[in-house]
Amino acid sequence: MHFIKCSNCGHFNEVKTEYLIFCSQCNKKLEKNYTDWSKRNSDKSFDDYKQLICTTATNETSKVKAKSSRPKGLKYWIGFAVTFGLFYVIGYYAVGFLVKPSFNKALMEIASEMNKSCPIMIDNATRLDNLIVLPDNVFQYNYTLVNMTKDSVKIDDLRNYLEPTIINFVKTNPDMKKMRDFKTTVNYYYKDKTGVYLFTISVKPEQYE
């Protein structure tokens, strides 16, 4: 068997016909489809295309095995740092809000302002649904992992992978200073694409002081 890799989503499409143009996973046009390739290589055949451009079943199998050695779900978090960009939005609003006497009220105003833009995709796997203020000085981000279900990910591995990075961000990022000053607990709540709860990472004052 021969495969062509989609440059958009990384899916390997089995090449069964010379008319394969679009990725079966994301429906984007395959950059190295045979129709376009043959126009540039009119002296070559479909068999030449498969030999020169496509990968083989053996190569594909080795790639699958390599991926399976990683904890399930971690591939979705390669670009997780993008999520933290939202904190800069918080920093922007915090300039005006956090000088007010009632810090709890300020948190609610921040959440309300940001919720005007929610739900919003953070990357191709993560959606920020909303932000809420909970009792006892807790600020919570509610996320959905839109490409996975609970039984497709090793939850402990994923949580252990993310938690140190999140704690360090809350502890060191200048935009989180007011949160730290007022000893706010920052929660990151995650659920899968069907709405099933996965886990919460809670960063408490004693973890960033």
Short mmCIF file of the C-alpha atoms (twelve columns), coordinates in Angstrom:
data_MODEL
# 
_entry.id   MODEL 
# 
loop_
_atom_site.group_PDB 
_atom_site.id 
_atom_site.type_symbol 
_atom_site.label_atom_id 
_atom_site.label_alt_id 
_atom_site.label_comp_id 
_atom_site.label_asym_id 
_atom_site.label_seq_id 
_atom_site.Cartn_x 
_atom_site.Cartn_y 
_atom_site.Cartn_z 
_atom_site.pdbx_PDB_model_num 
ATOM 1   C CA . MET A 1   0.000   0.000  0.000   1 
ATOM 2   C CA . HIS A 2   1.053   3.573  -0.638  1 
ATOM 3   C CA . PHE A 3   0.161   6.713  1.302   1 
ATOM 4   C CA . ILE A 4   0.325   10.472 0.843   1 
ATOM 5   C CA . LYS A 5   0.640   12.661 3.914   1 
ATOM 6   C CA . CYS A 6   -1.614  15.705 4.338   1 
ATOM 7   C CA . SER A 7   0.484   18.796 5.085   1 
ATOM 8   C CA . ASN A 8   -2.470  20.371 6.906   1 
ATOM 9   C CA . CYS A 9   -3.447  17.715 9.478   1 
ATOM 10  C CA . GLY A 10  -0.707  15.093 9.078   1 
ATOM 11  C CA . HIS A 11  -3.111  12.298 8.105   1 
ATOM 12  C CA . PHE A 12  -1.750  9.551  5.836   1 
ATOM 13  C CA . ASN A 13  -4.197  8.950  2.968   1 
ATOM 14  C CA . GLU A 14  -4.043  5.599  1.192   1 
ATOM 15  C CA . VAL A 15  -3.448  6.151  -2.520  1 
ATOM 16  C CA . LYS A 16  -5.867  3.788  -4.257  1 
ATOM 17  C CA . THR A 17  -6.615  5.946  -7.255  1 
ATOM 18  C CA . GLU A 18  -4.980  8.700  -9.279  1 
ATOM 19  C CA . TYR A 19  -7.998  10.872 -8.543  1 
ATOM 20  C CA . LEU A 20  -7.195  11.335 -4.846  1 
ATOM 21  C CA . ILE A 21  -7.022  15.123 -4.426  1 
ATOM 22  C CA . PHE A 22  -8.447  15.920 -0.989  1 
ATOM 23  C CA . CYS A 23  -7.507  14.627 2.461   1 
ATOM 24  C CA . SER A 24  -10.052 12.176 3.837   1 
ATOM 25  C CA . GLN A 25  -9.481  13.529 7.357   1 
ATOM 26  C CA . CYS A 26  -9.663  17.330 7.034   1 
ATOM 27  C CA . ASN A 27  -10.914 17.733 3.426   1 
ATOM 28  C CA . LYS A 28  -8.047  20.079 2.540   1 
ATOM 29  C CA . LYS A 29  -6.375  19.744 -0.843  1 
ATOM 30  C CA . LEU A 30  -3.336  17.467 -0.798  1 
ATOM 31  C CA . GLU A 31  -0.310  19.463 -1.926  1 
ATOM 32  C CA . LYS A 32  1.287   16.451 -3.631  1 
ATOM 33  C CA . ASN A 33  -1.812  14.994 -5.288  1 
ATOM 34  C CA . TYR A 34  -1.247  13.041 -8.490  1 
ATOM 35  C CA . THR A 35  -3.319  15.342 -10.717 1 
ATOM 36  C CA . ASP A 36  -1.113  18.365 -10.007 1 
ATOM 37  C CA . TRP A 37  2.077   16.307 -9.930  1 
ATOM 38  C CA . SER A 38  1.399   14.718 -13.322 1 
ATOM 39  C CA . LYS A 39  1.089   18.170 -14.933 1 
ATOM 40  C CA . ARG A 40  4.643   18.916 -13.855 1 
ATOM 41  C CA . ASN A 41  5.849   15.418 -14.717 1 
ATOM 42  C CA . SER A 42  4.002   14.512 -17.888 1 
ATOM 43  C CA . ASP A 43  6.590   11.894 -18.833 1 
ATOM 44  C CA . LYS A 44  5.950   9.834  -15.691 1 
ATOM 45  C CA . SER A 45  3.203   7.354  -14.804 1 
ATOM 46  C CA . PHE A 46  0.960   6.819  -11.793 1 
ATOM 47  C CA . ASP A 47  3.267   4.000  -10.698 1 
ATOM 48  C CA . ASP A 48  6.204   6.411  -10.860 1 
ATOM 49  C CA . TYR A 49  4.240   8.843  -8.666  1 
ATOM 50  C CA . LYS A 50  3.637   6.169  -6.047  1 
ATOM 51  C CA . GLN A 51  7.280   5.189  -6.017  1 
ATOM 52  C CA . LEU A 52  8.693   8.725  -5.961  1 
ATOM 53  C CA . ILE A 53  6.188   10.685 -3.882  1 
ATOM 54  C CA . CYS A 54  4.221   8.314  -1.679  1 
ATOM 55  C CA . THR A 55  5.279   6.461  1.437   1 
ATOM 56  C CA . THR A 56  4.842   2.712  1.721   1 
ATOM 57  C CA . ALA A 57  2.784   0.608  4.115   1 
ATOM 58  C CA . THR A 58  6.031   -0.350 5.882   1 
ATOM 59  C CA . ASN A 59  6.964   3.272  6.499   1 
ATOM 60  C CA . GLU A 60  3.449   4.077  7.653   1 
ATOM 61  C CA . THR A 61  3.441   1.188  10.127  1 
ATOM 62  C CA . SER A 62  6.711   2.349  11.665  1 
ATOM 63  C CA . LYS A 63  5.291   5.834  12.133  1 
ATOM 64  C CA . VAL A 64  2.202   4.479  13.862  1 
ATOM 65  C CA . LYS A 65  4.362   2.405  16.202  1 
ATOM 66  C CA . ALA A 66  6.504   5.409  17.046  1 
ATOM 67  C CA . LYS A 67  3.438   7.432  17.914  1 
ATOM 68  C CA . SER A 68  1.966   4.676  20.066  1 
ATOM 69  C CA . SER A 69  4.970   4.837  22.405  1 
ATOM 70  C CA . ARG A 70  3.892   8.288  23.541  1 
ATOM 71  C CA . PRO A 71  1.133   8.845  26.114  1 
ATOM 72  C CA . LYS A 72  -2.186  9.136  24.308  1 
ATOM 73  C CA . GLY A 73  -3.393  12.663 23.873  1 
ATOM 74  C CA . LEU A 74  -0.044  14.412 24.301  1 
ATOM 75  C CA . LYS A 75  0.140   15.100 20.561  1 
ATOM 76  C CA . TYR A 76  -2.688  17.573 21.086  1 
ATOM 77  C CA . TRP A 77  -0.540  19.588 23.451  1 
ATOM 78  C CA . ILE A 78  2.504   20.286 21.328  1 
ATOM 79  C CA . GLY A 79  1.067   23.737 20.729  1 
ATOM 80  C CA . PHE A 80  -0.378  24.143 24.195  1 
ATOM 81  C CA . ALA A 81  1.683   27.269 24.852  1 
ATOM 82  C CA . VAL A 82  -0.750  29.112 22.582  1 
ATOM 83  C CA . THR A 83  -3.350  28.777 25.313  1 
ATOM 84  C CA . PHE A 84  -1.336  30.991 27.573  1 
ATOM 85  C CA . GLY A 85  -1.677  33.865 25.143  1 
ATOM 86  C CA . LEU A 86  -5.096  34.460 26.643  1 
ATOM 87  C CA . PHE A 87  -3.450  35.645 29.818  1 
ATOM 88  C CA . TYR A 88  -2.158  38.655 27.964  1 
ATOM 89  C CA . VAL A 89  -5.765  39.582 27.305  1 
ATOM 90  C CA . ILE A 90  -6.372  39.290 31.020  1 
ATOM 91  C CA . GLY A 91  -3.383  41.511 31.635  1 
ATOM 92  C CA . TYR A 92  -4.869  44.107 29.326  1 
ATOM 93  C CA . TYR A 93  -8.189  44.208 31.119  1 
ATOM 94  C CA . ALA A 94  -6.572  43.920 34.537  1 
ATOM 95  C CA . VAL A 95  -4.885  47.283 34.119  1 
ATOM 96  C CA . GLY A 96  -8.228  49.007 34.472  1 
ATOM 97  C CA . PHE A 97  -10.132 46.582 36.674  1 
ATOM 98  C CA . LEU A 98  -7.755  45.436 39.367  1 
ATOM 99  C CA . VAL A 99  -7.243  48.827 40.949  1 
ATOM 100 C CA . LYS A 100 -10.824 48.750 42.174  1 
ATOM 101 C CA . PRO A 101 -11.538 48.119 45.870  1 
ATOM 102 C CA . SER A 102 -13.443 44.895 45.302  1 
ATOM 103 C CA . PHE A 103 -11.073 42.376 43.775  1 
ATOM 104 C CA . ASN A 104 -13.825 39.757 43.503  1 
ATOM 105 C CA . LYS A 105 -15.909 42.211 41.512  1 
ATOM 106 C CA . ALA A 106 -12.886 42.916 39.319  1 
ATOM 107 C CA . LEU A 107 -12.520 39.193 38.603  1 
ATOM 108 C CA . MET A 108 -16.173 38.982 37.590  1 
ATOM 109 C CA . GLU A 109 -15.740 41.932 35.250  1 
ATOM 110 C CA . ILE A 110 -12.706 40.312 33.652  1 
ATOM 111 C CA . ALA A 111 -14.602 37.044 33.171  1 
ATOM 112 C CA . SER A 112 -17.613 38.877 31.743  1 
ATOM 113 C CA . GLU A 113 -15.452 40.825 29.293  1 
ATOM 114 C CA . MET A 114 -13.577 37.780 28.055  1 
ATOM 115 C CA . ASN A 115 -16.747 35.683 27.818  1 
ATOM 116 C CA . LYS A 116 -17.933 38.033 25.082  1 
ATOM 117 C CA . SER A 117 -15.392 36.335 22.837  1 
ATOM 118 C CA . CYS A 118 -16.168 32.784 23.976  1 
ATOM 119 C CA . PRO A 119 -16.325 30.052 22.917  1 
ATOM 120 C CA . ILE A 120 -13.032 30.500 21.106  1 
ATOM 121 C CA . MET A 121 -10.606 27.973 19.615  1 
ATOM 122 C CA . ILE A 122 -7.168  28.255 21.208  1 
ATOM 123 C CA . ASP A 123 -5.647  25.781 18.775  1 
ATOM 124 C CA . ASN A 124 -6.973  22.956 16.600  1 
ATOM 125 C CA . ALA A 125 -7.617  20.787 19.664  1 
ATOM 126 C CA . THR A 126 -8.556  23.161 22.488  1 
ATOM 127 C CA . ARG A 127 -11.601 25.392 22.913  1 
ATOM 128 C CA . LEU A 128 -12.021 27.935 25.702  1 
ATOM 129 C CA . ASP A 129 -15.729 27.741 26.552  1 
ATOM 130 C CA . ASN A 130 -15.919 30.411 29.228  1 
ATOM 131 C CA . LEU A 131 -14.421 31.836 32.395  1 
ATOM 132 C CA . ILE A 132 -16.142 31.867 35.768  1 
ATOM 133 C CA . VAL A 133 -15.528 33.242 39.236  1 
ATOM 134 C CA . LEU A 134 -16.116 30.774 42.053  1 
ATOM 135 C CA . PRO A 135 -16.440 31.370 45.801  1 
ATOM 136 C CA . ASP A 136 -13.331 31.761 47.949  1 
ATOM 137 C CA . ASN A 137 -11.369 33.797 45.424  1 
ATOM 138 C CA . VAL A 138 -11.186 31.208 42.621  1 
ATOM 139 C CA . PHE A 139 -10.861 32.134 38.933  1 
ATOM 140 C CA . GLN A 140 -11.590 29.260 36.527  1 
ATOM 141 C CA . TYR A 141 -11.007 28.604 32.830  1 
ATOM 142 C CA . ASN A 142 -13.327 25.998 31.285  1 
ATOM 143 C CA . TYR A 143 -11.816 24.164 28.327  1 
ATOM 144 C CA . THR A 144 -13.004 21.459 25.921  1 
ATOM 145 C CA . LEU A 145 -10.582 19.123 24.132  1 
ATOM 146 C CA . VAL A 146 -12.509 18.924 20.884  1 
ATOM 147 C CA . ASN A 147 -10.630 16.004 19.309  1 
ATOM 148 C CA . MET A 148 -10.643 13.467 22.114  1 
ATOM 149 C CA . THR A 149 -12.866 11.387 24.326  1 
ATOM 150 C CA . LYS A 150 -12.104 10.318 27.872  1 
ATOM 151 C CA . ASP A 151 -11.224 6.755  26.886  1 
ATOM 152 C CA . SER A 152 -8.743  7.915  24.205  1 
ATOM 153 C CA . VAL A 153 -6.333  9.674  26.556  1 
ATOM 154 C CA . LYS A 154 -4.272  8.672  29.571  1 
ATOM 155 C CA . ILE A 155 -5.574  11.325 31.909  1 
ATOM 156 C CA . ASP A 156 -2.838  11.059 34.530  1 
ATOM 157 C CA . ASP A 157 -0.112  11.347 31.902  1 
ATOM 158 C CA . LEU A 158 -1.727  14.368 30.317  1 
ATOM 159 C CA . ARG A 159 -2.287  16.090 33.643  1 
ATOM 160 C CA . ASN A 160 1.259   15.392 34.820  1 
ATOM 161 C CA . TYR A 161 2.564   16.742 31.545  1 
ATOM 162 C CA . LEU A 162 0.647   20.023 31.788  1 
ATOM 163 C CA . GLU A 163 0.649   20.810 35.493  1 
ATOM 164 C CA . PRO A 164 4.290   21.932 35.971  1 
ATOM 165 C CA . THR A 165 4.065   24.267 32.967  1 
ATOM 166 C CA . ILE A 166 0.811   25.822 34.160  1 
ATOM 167 C CA . ILE A 167 2.053   26.300 37.726  1 
ATOM 168 C CA . ASN A 168 5.244   27.922 36.483  1 
ATOM 169 C CA . PHE A 169 3.240   30.247 34.244  1 
ATOM 170 C CA . VAL A 170 0.994   31.444 37.068  1 
ATOM 171 C CA . LYS A 171 4.027   31.766 39.327  1 
ATOM 172 C CA . THR A 172 6.255   33.794 37.006  1 
ATOM 173 C CA . ASN A 173 4.210   35.582 34.354  1 
ATOM 174 C CA . PRO A 174 3.939   39.360 34.950  1 
ATOM 175 C CA . ASP A 175 0.322   39.390 33.763  1 
ATOM 176 C CA . MET A 176 -0.586  37.146 36.696  1 
ATOM 177 C CA . LYS A 177 0.910   39.456 39.313  1 
ATOM 178 C CA . LYS A 178 -2.433  40.806 40.551  1 
ATOM 179 C CA . MET A 179 -3.758  37.273 40.860  1 
ATOM 180 C CA . ARG A 180 -0.727  36.410 42.967  1 
ATOM 181 C CA . ASP A 181 -0.972  39.612 45.005  1 
ATOM 182 C CA . PHE A 182 -4.566  38.823 45.945  1 
ATOM 183 C CA . LYS A 183 -3.780  35.134 46.522  1 
ATOM 184 C CA . THR A 184 -6.251  33.944 43.894  1 
ATOM 185 C CA . THR A 185 -6.583  30.254 43.117  1 
ATOM 186 C CA . VAL A 186 -6.527  29.713 39.347  1 
ATOM 187 C CA . ASN A 187 -8.344  26.632 38.019  1 
ATOM 188 C CA . TYR A 188 -8.034  24.971 34.617  1 
ATOM 189 C CA . TYR A 189 -11.056 22.741 34.045  1 
ATOM 190 C CA . TYR A 190 -11.012 20.276 31.122  1 
ATOM 191 C CA . LYS A 191 -13.688 18.102 29.533  1 
ATOM 192 C CA . ASP A 192 -13.703 15.940 26.416  1 
ATOM 193 C CA . LYS A 193 -15.570 16.585 23.164  1 
ATOM 194 C CA . THR A 194 -18.725 14.901 24.479  1 
ATOM 195 C CA . GLY A 195 -18.791 17.068 27.608  1 
ATOM 196 C CA . VAL A 196 -17.409 14.405 29.955  1 
ATOM 197 C CA . TYR A 197 -15.199 15.806 32.725  1 
ATOM 198 C CA . LEU A 198 -11.488 14.932 32.456  1 
ATOM 199 C CA . PHE A 199 -9.589  16.794 35.179  1 
ATOM 200 C CA . THR A 200 -8.924  20.138 36.844  1 
ATOM 201 C CA . ILE A 201 -5.508  21.661 37.465  1 
ATOM 202 C CA . SER A 202 -5.764  24.002 40.410  1 
ATOM 203 C CA . VAL A 203 -2.942  26.457 41.140  1 
ATOM 204 C CA . LYS A 204 -3.191  27.608 44.757  1 
ATOM 205 C CA . PRO A 205 -1.321  30.473 46.462  1 
ATOM 206 C CA . GLU A 206 1.025   28.135 48.285  1 
ATOM 207 C CA . GLN A 207 2.165   26.804 44.891  1 
ATOM 208 C CA . TYR A 208 3.233   30.169 43.516  1 
ATOM 209 C CA . GLU A 209 4.342   32.113 46.596  1 
# 
